[in-house]
Amino acid sequence: MSQMTSKSPKIQTPEQLARLEKQRVAKVEGAQALAQVGKEYVDVRKNMERLRALRLAREAEEALNPPVVVAKKKKVAPKKKLADAAESEPEAVAGE
């Protein structure tokens, strides 16, 4: 009984080669997509930090210099004319 100890190279079918190529491309594209997502994450964090710094600076400025509040004048109802006032008062009981 003699066994062959040397391996002969396996012949791959075109379908197997296509599948391997597809897997290789997917792996490369996946790595690129993860890198892009990571970059976007960093960009968002930088923008959030910038906006936070602006907000804190604005709040500090407002704390040092509070805005001037102008009190609104109350609207005064127009005065009733004497004739209107007389009509709205109940009349005295006649016959007294």
C-alpha atoms as one frame of an Amber mdcrd trajectory, in Angstrom:
protein
   0.000   0.000   0.000   1.564   3.119  -1.085   0.156   6.541  -0.297   0.997
   9.732  -1.995   2.410  12.200   0.414   2.561  15.112  -1.954  -0.582  17.127
  -2.457  -1.614  17.940  -5.912  -2.975  21.457  -6.388  -6.757  21.606  -6.367
  -8.280  22.907  -9.492 -10.844  25.577  -8.717 -13.899  26.034 -10.828 -14.781
  29.440 -12.275 -17.692  29.633  -9.810 -15.335  29.124  -6.874 -12.934  31.731
  -8.237 -15.802  34.198  -8.706 -17.029  33.567  -5.155 -13.532  34.091  -3.729
 -13.132  37.305  -5.720 -16.544  38.514  -4.508 -15.567  37.781  -0.897 -12.260
  39.605  -1.340 -14.015  42.676  -2.800 -16.629  42.628  -0.002 -13.868  42.504
   2.607 -12.074  45.497   1.055 -15.296  47.500   0.692 -16.291  46.647   4.260
 -12.998  47.946   5.590 -13.441  51.155   3.570 -17.000  51.585   4.856 -15.864
  51.148   8.465 -13.093  53.698   7.948 -15.616  56.161   6.460 -18.030  55.670
   9.378 -15.181  56.184  11.831 -14.157  59.406  10.073 -17.754  60.696  10.117
 -17.984  59.866  13.833 -14.842  61.902  14.528 -16.164  64.793  12.407 -19.482
  64.810  14.281 -17.690  64.810  17.642 -15.459  67.701  16.568 -18.495  69.705
  15.434 -20.318  68.969  18.699 -17.298  70.158  20.674 -17.084  73.345  18.581
 -20.779  74.084  19.088 -20.509  73.356  22.824 -17.615  75.826  23.115 -19.631
  78.487  21.279 -22.670  77.891  23.511 -20.612  78.075  26.700 -18.925  81.281
  25.524 -22.316  82.822  24.703 -23.736  81.789  28.094 -20.692  83.240  29.891
 -21.093  86.504  27.968 -24.782  86.657  28.871 -23.963  85.987  32.536 -21.511
  88.897  32.593 -23.763  91.234  30.629 -27.390  90.340  31.253 -29.700  91.589
  28.534 -31.640  94.740  29.352 -35.290  93.969  29.877 -37.629  96.794  29.005
 -40.897  96.639  30.914 -43.894  96.842  28.672 -46.419  99.508  29.468 -49.824
  98.267  30.382 -52.520  99.249  28.000 -54.889 101.620  29.705 -58.518 101.235
  28.788 -59.898 104.414  27.262 -61.838 106.509  29.730 -65.578 106.320  29.398
 -67.371 109.423  28.440 -69.713 110.875  31.034 -72.756 110.088  28.904 -71.739
 106.437  28.601 -71.071 106.217  32.340 -74.516 107.627  33.167 -76.201 105.100
  30.938 -74.391 102.154  32.454 -75.303 103.109  36.075 -78.615 101.797  37.357
 -81.269 104.469  37.531 -82.570 105.621  40.853 -85.885 104.189  41.873 -88.587
 106.532  40.766 -90.926 107.914  43.366 -88.629 108.500  46.242
